[in-house]
Amino acid sequence: MLNLTGKVAAVTGSGSGIGRGMALAFAHAGADVSCSDVVPGRAEETAVMIRALGRRATAAVVDVRDRAGLGDWAGATVHDLGRLDIAVANAGIARGSSVLTMGEEDFDTQMDVNSKGVFLTVQATARAMVRAGRGGRIIVISSIAGERPEPGAFAYCGSKAAVRMMARCWAQDLAPFKITVNSIGPGFIDTPLAAGAIGEGDIRALNERWVPLGRVGYPADIGNLACWLASDEAEYITGTYNIMDGGLVDAGGWGMQTGQPPMRDAYREMLRTMSGDQLLATLDQMTVEALAEVERLRIERGLQ
């Protein structure tokens, strides 16, 4: 377990999902946590959980589109908990629609929360860190949706891609102050926000088959990565984008709701029924047979 004892973390959107998972992970690692959420009561629910772990916690209702409100929250964190070492810009929303049908208000709201809200959160917390002169860690939450296009999700994908690049720029801005800035790109994480994309029953099972590691992620997975990025062990890493998706993007599975998963299903079945030696022997034989077939086709077609 990484040790964050003596540190104070501030997390937006910490009333549920990934935000709550990160807040609890910080507390498990020894940090006190300033929780905020736009929905009244949610941040306090998380704060109660943190206090039950023996750590201090505060809760506030904050809309990340409100620059003054974020400044007040950062100041209150320092006043109530004594300092601010770790800040996480996590709050986000998703509203899908085609470019042909999306309303201007929905587009503006999504960009205001997911991109501008992250900027305002980073600005407010970074100013508090610079004022204290102790350096700090800033983590922003992007998404694998910012990696690949998805029909009906252009605003969400675009807002998350913007966050990834802005974080790299902020890392350059804040490096002289010993403040690191890194982003995390979650994949299918089991949260209320992602419920529609993950699906239920057979659809969920199919989506999990597309993930090379064989399951969706959980908020605690993101929390573990956030703890490392916030730790002293990560003091020389800044400007990075850290995908945490079980291998989903590289496997081509993002956005796949139908069809058959890749060959790894067959590998998983063999793993359930064969010993390691039997599996390797089978794979070796498959390779020999595949090469023989290639050679047969080369000769048949007169290829050199």
Phi and psi in degrees as GROMACS dihedral restraints (atoms count N, CA, C in turn):
[ dihedral_restraints ]
;  ai    aj    ak    al  type     phi  dphi    fc
    3     4     5     6     1   -67.9    20    10
    4     5     6     7     1   147.0    20    10
    6     7     8     9     1  -105.6    20    10
    7     8     9    10     1   112.7    20    10
    9    10    11    12     1  -112.8    20    10
   10    11    12    13     1    21.7    20    10
   12    13    14    15     1   -57.4    20    10
   13    14    15    16     1   133.8    20    10
   15    16    17    18     1    89.6    20    10
   16    17    18    19     1    -6.4    20    10
   18    19    20    21     1   -95.1    20    10
   19    20    21    22     1   157.4    20    10
   21    22    23    24     1  -123.9    20    10
   22    23    24    25     1   128.0    20    10
   24    25    26    27     1  -113.6    20    10
   25    26    27    28     1   145.6    20    10
   27    28    29    30     1  -124.2    20    10
   28    29    30    31     1   127.6    20    10
   30    31    32    33     1  -130.0    20    10
   31    32    33    34     1   121.8    20    10
   33    34    35    36     1   -82.2    20    10
   34    35    36    37     1   154.0    20    10
   36    37    38    39     1    61.0    20    10
   37    38    39    40     1    33.4    20    10
   39    40    41    42     1   -91.2    20    10
   40    41    42    43     1    13.0    20    10
   42    43    44    45     1   -82.6    20    10
   43    44    45    46     1    -8.2    20    10
   45    46    47    48     1  -167.8    20    10
   46    47    48    49     1   173.6    20    10
   48    49    50    51     1    55.8    20    10
   49    50    51    52     1  -138.2    20    10
   51    52    53    54     1   -61.3    20    10
   52    53    54    55     1   -40.1    20    10
   54    55    56    57     1   -60.3    20    10
   55    56    57    58     1   -45.4    20    10
   57    58    59    60     1   -65.1    20    10
   58    59    60    61     1   -40.3    20    10
   60    61    62    63     1   -59.9    20    10
   61    62    63    64     1   -41.7    20    10
   63    64    65    66     1   -69.6    20    10
   64    65    66    67     1   -42.5    20    10
   66    67    68    69     1   -59.5    20    10
   67    68    69    70     1   -43.9    20    10
   69    70    71    72     1   -67.8    20    10
   70    71    72    73     1   -37.3    20    10
   72    73    74    75     1   -63.8    20    10
   73    74    75    76     1   -42.2    20    10
   75    76    77    78     1   -59.7    20    10
   76    77    78    79     1   -43.1    20    10
   78    79    80    81     1   -65.1    20    10
   79    80    81    82     1   -42.9    20    10
   81    82    83    84     1   -59.5    20    10
   82    83    84    85     1   -32.1    20    10
   84    85    86    87     1   -83.3    20    10
   85    86    87    88     1    -1.8    20    10
   87    88    89    90     1   108.7    20    10
   88    89    90    91     1    -0.8    20    10
   90    91    92    93     1   -85.2    20    10
   91    92    93    94     1   153.2    20    10
   93    94    95    96     1   -88.3    20    10
   94    95    96    97     1   153.4    20    10
   96    97    98    99     1  -135.0    20    10
   97    98    99   100     1   133.6    20    10
   99   100   101   102     1   -99.1    20    10
  100   101   102   103     1   113.0    20    10
  102   103   104   105     1   -99.6    20    10
  103   104   105   106     1   144.3    20    10
  105   106   107   108     1  -144.7    20    10
  106   107   108   109     1   151.4    20    10
  108   109   110   111     1  -159.2    20    10
  109   110   111   112     1   153.8    20    10
  111   112   113   114     1   -78.7    20    10
  112   113   114   115     1   -21.5    20    10
  114   115   116   117     1   -91.4    20    10
  115   116   117   118     1   119.3    20    10
  117   118   119   120     1   -55.7    20    10
  118   119   120   121     1   136.4    20    10
  120   121   122   123     1    94.8    20    10
  121   122   123   124     1   -29.5    20    10
  123   124   125   126     1   -68.3    20    10
  124   125   126   127     1   -45.5    20    10
  126   127   128   129     1   -62.1    20    10
  127   128   129   130     1   -37.7    20    10
  129   130   131   132     1   -65.0    20    10
  130   131   132   133     1   -36.1    20    10
  132   133   134   135     1   -58.9    20    10
  133   134   135   136     1   -44.4    20    10
  135   136   137   138     1   -66.6    20    10
  136   137   138   139     1   -40.2    20    10
  138   139   140   141     1   -60.8    20    10
  139   140   141   142     1   -38.7    20    10
  141   142   143   144     1   -61.8    20    10
  142   143   144   145     1   -41.8    20    10
  144   145   146   147     1   -62.3    20    10
  145   146   147   148     1   -39.7    20    10
  147   148   149   150     1   -68.2    20    10
  148   149   150   151     1   -42.1    20    10
  150   151   152   153     1   -63.0    20    10
  151   152   153   154     1   -32.7    20    10
  153   154   155   156     1   -65.5    20    10
  154   155   156   157     1   -20.2    20    10
  156   157   158   159     1   -87.3    20    10
  157   158   159   160     1     1.3    20    10
  159   160   161   162     1    88.8    20    10
  160   161   162   163     1    11.8    20    10
  162   163   164   165     1  -108.1    20    10
  163   164   165   166     1   158.6    20    10
  165   166   167   168     1   -79.8    20    10
  166   167   168   169     1   148.4    20    10
  168   169   170   171     1  -153.6    20    10
  169   170   171   172     1   143.1    20    10
  171   172   173   174     1  -120.8    20    10
  172   173   174   175     1   162.8    20    10
  174   175   176   177     1  -138.6    20    10
  175   176   177   178     1   142.0    20    10
  177   178   179   180     1  -147.2    20    10
  178   179   180   181     1   150.1    20    10
  180   181   182   183     1   -90.6    20    10
  181   182   183   184     1   116.4    20    10
  183   184   185   186     1  -135.9    20    10
  184   185   186   187     1   130.5    20    10
  186   187   188   189     1   -98.9    20    10
  187   188   189   190     1   117.8    20    10
  189   190   191   192     1   -68.0    20    10
  190   191   192   193     1    -5.2    20    10
  192   193   194   195     1   -84.4    20    10
  193   194   195   196     1    -6.9    20    10
  195   196   197   198     1  -100.6    20    10
  196   197   198   199     1   100.7    20    10
  198   199   200   201     1   -60.6    20    10
  199   200   201   202     1   -45.5    20    10
  201   202   203   204     1   -64.3    20    10
  202   203   204   205     1   -40.7    20    10
  204   205   206   207     1   -62.7    20    10
  205   206   207   208     1   -39.5    20    10
  207   208   209   210     1   -66.3    20    10
  208   209   210   211     1   -39.4    20    10
  210   211   212   213     1   -62.5    20    10
  211   212   213   214     1   -41.8    20    10
  213   214   215   216     1   -63.2    20    10
  214   215   216   217     1   -41.0    20    10
  216   217   218   219     1   -64.5    20    10
  217   218   219   220     1   -44.5    20    10
  219   220   221   222     1   -61.9    20    10
  220   221   222   223     1   -42.5    20    10
  222   223   224   225     1   -65.0    20    10
  223   224   225   226     1   -41.1    20    10
  225   226   227   228     1   -65.3    20    10
  226   227   228   229     1   -34.6    20    10
  228   229   230   231     1   -60.9    20    10
  229   230   231   232     1   -47.1    20    10
  231   232   233   234     1   -64.4    20    10
  232   233   234   235     1   -42.3    20    10
  234   235   236   237     1   -65.5    20    10
  235   236   237   238     1   -45.3    20    10
  237   238   239   240     1   -83.4    20    10
  238   239   240   241     1   -34.2    20    10
  240   241   242   243     1  -110.9    20    10
  241   242   243   244     1    -4.2    20    10
  243   244   245   246     1    95.8    20    10
  244   245   246   247     1   -17.6    20    10
  246   247   248   249     1  -172.2    20    10
  247   248   249   250     1   177.1    20    10
  249   250   251   252     1  -146.0    20    10
  250   251   252   253     1   107.7    20    10
  252   253   254   255     1  -106.2    20    10
  253   254   255   256     1   -31.0    20    10
  255   256   257   258     1  -132.6    20    10
  256   257   258   259     1   129.0    20    10
  258   259   260   261     1  -127.9    20    10
  259   260   261   262     1   135.9    20    10
  261   262   263   264     1  -123.9    20    10
  262   263   264   265     1   117.9    20    10
  264   265   266   267     1   -91.5    20    10
  265   266   267   268     1    95.3    20    10
  267   268   269   270     1  -113.6    20    10
  268   269   270   271     1   -29.3    20    10
  270   271   272   273     1   -54.9    20    10
  271   272   273   274     1   135.3    20    10
  273   274   275   276     1  -163.1    20    10
  274   275   276   277     1   162.3    20    10
  276   277   278   279     1  -134.9    20    10
  277   278   279   280     1   163.7    20    10
  279   280   281   282     1  -137.0    20    10
  280   281   282   283     1   123.7    20    10
  282   283   284   285     1  -134.8    20    10
  283   284   285   286     1   105.4    20    10
  285   286   287   288     1   -86.3    20    10
  286   287   288   289     1   143.9    20    10
  288   289   290   291     1  -174.9    20    10
  289   290   291   292     1   151.2    20    10
  291   292   293   294     1   -68.9    20    10
  292   293   294   295     1   155.3    20    10
  294   295   296   297     1   -59.7    20    10
  295   296   297   298     1   -22.8    20    10
  297   298   299   300     1   -77.5    20    10
  298   299   300   301     1   -19.8    20    10
  300   301   302   303     1  -125.8    20    10
  301   302   303   304     1   -15.4    20    10
  303   304   305   306     1   -64.5    20    10
  304   305   306   307     1   133.1    20    10
  306   307   308   309     1   -77.7    20    10
  307   308   309   310     1   154.1    20    10
  309   310   311   312     1   -61.6    20    10
  310   311   312   313     1   -38.3    20    10
  312   313   314   315     1   -64.8    20    10
  313   314   315   316     1   -42.8    20    10
  315   316   317   318     1   -62.9    20    10
  316   317   318   319     1   -40.7    20    10
  318   319   320   321     1   -63.5    20    10
  319   320   321   322     1   -48.5    20    10
  321   322   323   324     1   -61.7    20    10
  322   323   324   325     1   -42.3    20    10
  324   325   326   327     1   -63.1    20    10
  325   326   327   328     1   -43.2    20    10
  327   328   329   330     1   -64.4    20    10
  328   329   330   331     1   -43.7    20    10
  330   331   332   333     1   -68.1    20    10
  331   332   333   334     1   -38.4    20    10
  333   334   335   336     1   -63.8    20    10
  334   335   336   337     1   -41.3    20    10
  336   337   338   339     1   -78.9    20    10
  337   338   339   340     1   -51.1    20    10
  339   340   341   342     1   -78.0    20    10
  340   341   342   343     1   -28.7    20    10
  342   343   344   345     1  -111.6    20    10
  343   344   345   346     1   -60.1    20    10
  345   346   347   348     1   -64.1    20    10
  346   347   348   349     1   -38.1    20    10
  348   349   350   351     1   -63.4    20    10
  349   350   351   352     1   -35.9    20    10
  351   352   353   354     1   -67.1    20    10
  352   353   354   355     1   -44.7    20    10
  354   355   356   357     1   -55.9    20    10
  355   356   357   358     1   -49.0    20    10
  357   358   359   360     1   -65.7    20    10
  358   359   360   361     1   -36.1    20    10
  360   361   362   363     1   -64.8    20    10
  361   362   363   364     1   -46.1    20    10
  363   364   365   366     1   -63.6    20    10
  364   365   366   367     1   -42.4    20    10
  366   367   368   369     1   -61.3    20    10
  367   368   369   370     1   -47.4    20    10
  369   370   371   372     1   -64.4    20    10
  370   371   372   373     1   -45.0    20    10
  372   373   374   375     1   -74.5    20    10
  373   374   375   376     1   -36.5    20    10
  375   376   377   378     1   -64.8    20    10
  376   377   378   379     1   -37.9    20    10
  378   379   380   381     1   -62.9    20    10
  379   380   381   382     1   -38.6    20    10
  381   382   383   384     1   -65.7    20    10
  382   383   384   385     1   -38.6    20    10
  384   385   386   387     1   -67.9    20    10
  385   386   387   388     1   -42.5    20    10
  387   388   389   390     1   -62.9    20    10
  388   389   390   391     1   -41.1    20    10
  390   391   392   393     1   -60.3    20    10
  391   392   393   394     1   -38.3    20    10
  393   394   395   396     1   -77.3    20    10
  394   395   396   397     1   -27.9    20    10
  396   397   398   399     1    74.7    20    10
  397   398   399   400     1    20.9    20    10
  399   400   401   402     1  -107.1    20    10
  400   401   402   403     1     4.8    20    10
  402   403   404   405     1    76.9    20    10
  403   404   405   406     1  -165.5    20    10
  405   406   407   408     1   168.3    20    10
  406   407   408   409     1   179.4    20    10
  408   409   410   411     1  -127.0    20    10
  409   410   411   412     1   127.8    20    10
  411   412   413   414     1  -120.9    20    10
  412   413   414   415     1   131.8    20    10
  414   415   416   417     1  -125.3    20    10
  415   416   417   418     1   130.4    20    10
  417   418   419   420     1  -118.6    20    10
  418   419   420   421     1   145.3    20    10
  420   421   422   423     1  -100.6    20    10
  421   422   423   424     1   113.9    20    10
  423   424   425   426     1   -97.9    20    10
  424   425   426   427     1  -137.4    20    10
  426   427   428   429     1  -174.6    20    10
  427   428   429   430     1   154.4    20    10
  429   430   431   432     1   -65.9    20    10
  430   431   432   433     1   -13.9    20    10
  432   433   434   435     1   -64.8    20    10
  433   434   435   436     1   -20.8    20    10
  435   436   437   438     1   -83.4    20    10
  436   437   438   439     1     0.3    20    10
  438   439   440   441     1   -97.3    20    10
  439   440   441   442     1   -36.5    20    10
  441   442   443   444     1  -135.0    20    10
  442   443   444   445     1   145.4    20    10
  444   445   446   447     1   -71.1    20    10
  445   446   447   448     1   150.1    20    10
  447   448   449   450     1  -141.0    20    10
  448   449   450   451     1   126.2    20    10
  450   451   452   453     1   -56.5    20    10
  451   452   453   454     1   135.4    20    10
  453   454   455   456     1    77.6    20    10
  454   455   456   457     1    10.5    20    10
  456   457   458   459     1  -134.2    20    10
  457   458   459   460     1    28.0    20    10
  459   460   461   462     1   -62.4    20    10
  460   461   462   463     1   -37.0    20    10
  462   463   464   465     1   -70.2    20    10
  463   464   465   466     1   -44.0    20    10
  465   466   467   468     1   -64.9    20    10
  466   467   468   469     1   -48.8    20    10
  468   469   470   471     1   -59.5    20    10
  469   470   471   472     1   -43.9    20    10
  471   472   473   474     1   -65.1    20    10
  472   473   474   475     1   -40.5    20    10
  474   475   476   477     1   -66.6    20    10
  475   476   477   478     1   -37.0    20    10
  477   478   479   480     1   -75.7    20    10
  478   479   480   481     1   -32.5    20    10
  480   481   482   483     1   -65.5    20    10
  481   482   483   484     1   -38.5    20    10
  483   484   485   486     1   -62.5    20    10
  484   485   486   487     1   -40.7    20    10
  486   487   488   489     1   -60.3    20    10
  487   488   489   490     1   -42.2    20    10
  489   490   491   492     1   -60.1    20    10
  490   491   492   493     1   -45.3    20    10
  492   493   494   495     1   -73.1    20    10
  493   494   495   496     1   -39.9    20    10
  495   496   497   498     1   -60.2    20    10
  496   497   498   499     1   -39.3    20    10
  498   499   500   501     1   -60.6    20    10
  499   500   501   502     1   -38.3    20    10
  501   502   503   504     1   -64.9    20    10
  502   503   504   505     1   -39.1    20    10
  504   505   506   507     1   -68.3    20    10
  505   506   507   508     1   -42.6    20    10
  507   508   509   510     1   -63.1    20    10
  508   509   510   511     1   -33.2    20    10
  510   511   512   513     1   -59.4    20    10
  511   512   513   514     1   -38.1    20    10
  513   514   515   516     1   -70.0    20    10
  514   515   516   517     1   -42.1    20    10
  516   517   518   519     1   -61.0    20    10
  517   518   519   520     1   -40.0    20    10
  519   520   521   522     1  -100.2    20    10
  520   521   522   523     1    -6.8    20    10
  522   523   524   525     1   -56.3    20    10
  523   524   525   526     1   -40.2    20    10
  525   526   527   528     1   -60.0    20    10
  526   527   528   529     1   -20.5    20    10
  528   529   530   531     1   -98.1    20    10
  529   530   531   532     1    10.9    20    10
  531   532   533   534     1    61.7    20    10
  532   533   534   535     1    33.1    20    10
  534   535   536   537     1  -109.8    20    10
  535   536   537   538     1   121.0    20    10
  537   538   539   540     1   -93.0    20    10
  538   539   540   541     1   149.9    20    10
  540   541   542   543     1  -133.3    20    10
  541   542   543   544     1   121.2    20    10
  543   544   545   546     1  -136.3    20    10
  544   545   546   547     1   153.4    20    10
  546   547   548   549     1  -117.5    20    10
  547   548   549   550     1   154.5    20    10
  549   550   551   552     1  -119.9    20    10
  550   551   552   553     1   135.3    20    10
  552   553   554   555     1  -112.4    20    10
  553   554   555   556     1    90.0    20    10
  555   556   557   558     1   -68.3    20    10
  556   557   558   559     1   151.9    20    10
  558   559   560   561     1   -98.4    20    10
  559   560   561   562     1  -134.3    20    10
  561   562   563   564     1   -73.3    20    10
  562   563   564   565     1   100.9    20    10
  564   565   566   567     1  -110.6    20    10
  565   566   567   568     1   134.4    20    10
  567   568   569   570     1   -73.6    20    10
  568   569   570   571     1    84.8    20    10
  570   571   572   573     1  -134.9    20    10
  571   572   573   574     1   163.6    20    10
  573   574   575   576     1   -57.4    20    10
  574   575   576   577     1   -37.4    20    10
  576   577   578   579     1   -65.0    20    10
  577   578   579   580     1   -34.4    20    10
  579   580   581   582     1   -94.3    20    10
  580   581   582   583     1     2.1    20    10
  582   583   584   585     1   -57.4    20    10
  583   584   585   586     1   -40.0    20    10
  585   586   587   588     1   -66.3    20    10
  586   587   588   589     1   -37.2    20    10
  588   589   590   591     1   -74.3    20    10
  589   590   591   592     1   -38.1    20    10
  591   592   593   594     1   -74.6    20    10
  592   593   594   595     1   -38.8    20    10
  594   595   596   597     1    80.2    20    10
  595   596   597   598     1  -175.7    20    10
  597   598   599   600     1  -130.3    20    10
  598   599   600   601     1   164.0    20    10
  600   601   602   603     1    56.2    20    10
  601   602   603   604     1  -125.1    20    10
  603   604   605   606     1   -66.0    20    10
  604   605   606   607     1   -35.2    20    10
  606   607   608   609     1   -66.0    20    10
  607   608   609   610     1   -43.5    20    10
  609   610   611   612     1   -61.1    20    10
  610   611   612   613     1   -44.3    20    10
  612   613   614   615     1   -60.7    20    10
  613   614   615   616     1   -39.8    20    10
  615   616   617   618     1   -65.9    20    10
  616   617   618   619     1   -44.1    20    10
  618   619   620   621     1   -61.8    20    10
  619   620   621   622     1   -38.3    20    10
  621   622   623   624     1   -67.0    20    10
  622   623   624   625     1   -31.3    20    10
  624   625   626   627     1   -67.6    20    10
  625   626   627   628     1   -27.8    20    10
  627   628   629   630     1   -73.6    20    10
  628   629   630   631     1   -21.7    20    10
  630   631   632   633     1   -81.0    20    10
  631   632   633   634     1   120.4    20    10
  633   634   635   636     1   -53.3    20    10
  634   635   636   637     1   -35.1    20    10
  636   637   638   639     1   -82.7    20    10
  637   638   639   640     1     0.6    20    10
  639   640   641   642     1    83.3    20    10
  640   641   642   643     1    10.9    20    10
  642   643   644   645     1  -156.4    20    10
  643   644   645   646     1   161.9    20    10
  645   646   647   648     1   -76.4    20    10
  646   647   648   649     1   164.4    20    10
  648   649   650   651     1   -87.5    20    10
  649   650   651   652     1   171.0    20    10
  651   652   653   654     1  -127.0    20    10
  652   653   654   655     1   155.5    20    10
  654   655   656   657     1   -52.9    20    10
  655   656   657   658     1   -33.3    20    10
  657   658   659   660     1   -64.1    20    10
  658   659   660   661     1   -30.7    20    10
  660   661   662   663     1   -61.4    20    10
  661   662   663   664     1   -47.3    20    10
  663   664   665   666     1   -65.3    20    10
  664   665   666   667     1   -37.4    20    10
  666   667   668   669     1   -60.1    20    10
  667   668   669   670     1   -40.1    20    10
  669   670   671   672     1   -63.5    20    10
  670   671   672   673     1   -42.5    20    10
  672   673   674   675     1   -66.1    20    10
  673   674   675   676     1   -41.6    20    10
  675   676   677   678     1   -61.4    20    10
  676   677   678   679     1   -39.6    20    10
  678   679   680   681     1   -61.4    20    10
  679   680   681   682     1   -41.4    20    10
  681   682   683   684     1   -65.8    20    10
  682   683   684   685     1   -44.8    20    10
  684   685   686   687     1   -63.0    20    10
  685   686   687   688     1   -26.5    20    10
  687   688   689   690     1   -87.3    20    10
  688   689   690   691     1    -7.6    20    10
  690   691   692   693     1   -87.2    20    10
  691   692   693   694     1   168.7    20    10
  693   694   695   696     1   -65.1    20    10
  694   695   696   697     1   -28.0    20    10
  696   697   698   699     1   -62.4    20    10
  697   698   699   700     1   -21.9    20    10
  699   700   701   702     1  -104.7    20    10
  700   701   702   703     1    22.8    20    10
  702   703   704   705     1   -66.4    20    10
  703   704   705   706     1   -18.4    20    10
  705   706   707   708     1  -106.0    20    10
  706   707   708   709     1    17.8    20    10
  708   709   710   711     1  -118.4    20    10
  709   710   711   712     1   123.3    20    10
  711   712   713   714     1  -153.6    20    10
  712   713   714   715     1   150.3    20    10
  714   715   716   717     1    79.0    20    10
  715   716   717   718     1    13.6    20    10
  717   718   719   720     1   -94.4    20    10
  718   719   720   721     1   155.5    20    10
  720   721   722   723     1  -116.2    20    10
  721   722   723   724     1   118.6    20    10
  723   724   725   726     1  -112.8    20    10
  724   725   726   727     1   101.9    20    10
  726   727   728   729     1   -73.9    20    10
  727   728   729   730     1   133.1    20    10
  729   730   731   732     1  -132.8    20    10
  730   731   732   733     1    87.7    20    10
  732   733   734   735     1  -140.3    20    10
  733   734   735   736     1    14.7    20    10
  735   736   737   738     1    66.9    20    10
  736   737   738   739     1    16.4    20    10
  738   739   740   741     1    90.7    20    10
  739   740   741   742     1    10.0    20    10
  741   742   743   744     1   -62.3    20    10
  742   743   744   745     1   -48.2    20    10
  744   745   746   747     1   -62.9    20    10
  745   746   747   748     1   -47.5    20    10
  747   748   749   750     1   -65.3    20    10
  748   749   750   751     1   -23.9    20    10
  750   751   752   753     1   -84.8    20    10
  751   752   753   754     1    -5.1    20    10
  753   754   755   756     1    78.6    20    10
  754   755   756   757     1    17.5    20    10
  756   757   758   759     1   -89.0    20    10
  757   758   759   760     1   -13.7    20    10
  759   760   761   762     1   -61.9    20    10
  760   761   762   763     1   126.0    20    10
  762   763   764   765     1    87.2    20    10
  763   764   765   766     1    -2.7    20    10
  765   766   767   768     1   -83.9    20    10
  766   767   768   769     1   112.8    20    10
  768   769   770   771     1  -107.9    20    10
  769   770   771   772     1   -13.2    20    10
  771   772   773   774     1  -134.7    20    10
  772   773   774   775     1   175.5    20    10
  774   775   776   777     1    89.3    20    10
  775   776   777   778     1  -175.8    20    10
  777   778   779   780     1  -104.1    20    10
  778   779   780   781     1   135.0    20    10
  780   781   782   783     1   -62.4    20    10
  781   782   783   784     1   167.8    20    10
  783   784   785   786     1   -65.6    20    10
  784   785   786   787     1  -175.1    20    10
  786   787   788   789     1   -60.4    20    10
  787   788   789   790     1   -17.3    20    10
  789   790   791   792     1   -61.3    20    10
  790   791   792   793     1   -23.3    20    10
  792   793   794   795     1   -57.3    20    10
  793   794   795   796     1   -42.0    20    10
  795   796   797   798     1   -65.0    20    10
  796   797   798   799     1   -39.0    20    10
  798   799   800   801     1   -62.9    20    10
  799   800   801   802     1   -42.1    20    10
  801   802   803   804     1   -63.4    20    10
  802   803   804   805     1   -39.3    20    10
  804   805   806   807     1   -64.6    20    10
  805   806   807   808     1   -41.3    20    10
  807   808   809   810     1   -65.1    20    10
  808   809   810   811     1   -36.3    20    10
  810   811   812   813     1   -63.4    20    10
  811   812   813   814     1   -31.4    20    10
  813   814   815   816     1   -75.5    20    10
  814   815   816   817     1   -23.1    20    10
  816   817   818   819     1  -115.5    20    10
  817   818   819   820     1   -10.2    20    10
  819   820   821   822     1  -124.0    20    10
  820   821   822   823     1   154.7    20    10
  822   823   824   825     1   -75.5    20    10
  823   824   825   826     1   169.5    20    10
  825   826   827   828     1   -59.6    20    10
  826   827   828   829     1   -42.7    20    10
  828   829   830   831     1   -64.1    20    10
  829   830   831   832     1   -42.1    20    10
  831   832   833   834     1   -64.2    20    10
  832   833   834   835     1   -40.5    20    10
  834   835   836   837     1   -63.2    20    10
  835   836   837   838     1   -46.6    20    10
  837   838   839   840     1   -63.5    20    10
  838   839   840   841     1   -40.3    20    10
  840   841   842   843     1   -63.0    20    10
  841   842   843   844     1   -39.6    20    10
  843   844   845   846     1   -65.9    20    10
  844   845   846   847     1   -43.8    20    10
  846   847   848   849     1   -64.4    20    10
  847   848   849   850     1   -39.1    20    10
  849   850   851   852     1   -61.9    20    10
  850   851   852   853     1   -42.3    20    10
  852   853   854   855     1   -65.9    20    10
  853   854   855   856     1   -40.1    20    10
  855   856   857   858     1   -61.0    20    10
  856   857   858   859     1   -37.7    20    10
  858   859   860   861     1   -66.3    20    10
  859   860   861   862     1   -44.5    20    10
  861   862   863   864     1   -59.5    20    10
  862   863   864   865     1   -44.9    20    10
  864   865   866   867     1   -66.2    20    10
  865   866   867   868     1   -38.9    20    10
  867   868   869   870     1   -65.6    20    10
  868   869   870   871     1   -41.6    20    10
  870   871   872   873     1   -66.3    20    10
  871   872   873   874     1   -37.4    20    10
  873   874   875   876     1   -63.5    20    10
  874   875   876   877     1   -38.8    20    10
  876   877   878   879     1   -66.7    20    10
  877   878   879   880     1   -40.0    20    10
  879   880   881   882     1   -61.4    20    10
  880   881   882   883     1   -43.4    20    10
  882   883   884   885     1   -64.7    20    10
  883   884   885   886     1   -39.9    20    10
  885   886   887   888     1   -61.7    20    10
  886   887   888   889     1   -45.0    20    10
  888   889   890   891     1   -66.4    20    10
  889   890   891   892     1   -35.9    20    10
  891   892   893   894     1   -61.6    20    10
  892   893   894   895     1   -45.2    20    10
  894   895   896   897     1   -68.2    20    10
  895   896   897   898     1   -43.2    20    10
  897   898   899   900     1   -60.0    20    10
  898   899   900   901     1   -35.9    20    10
  900   901   902   903     1   -97.9    20    10
  901   902   903   904     1     2.7    20    10
  903   904   905   906     1    68.3    20    10
  904   905   906   907     1    32.9    20    10
  906   907   908   909     1   -87.2    20    10
  907   908   909   910     1   147.0    20    10
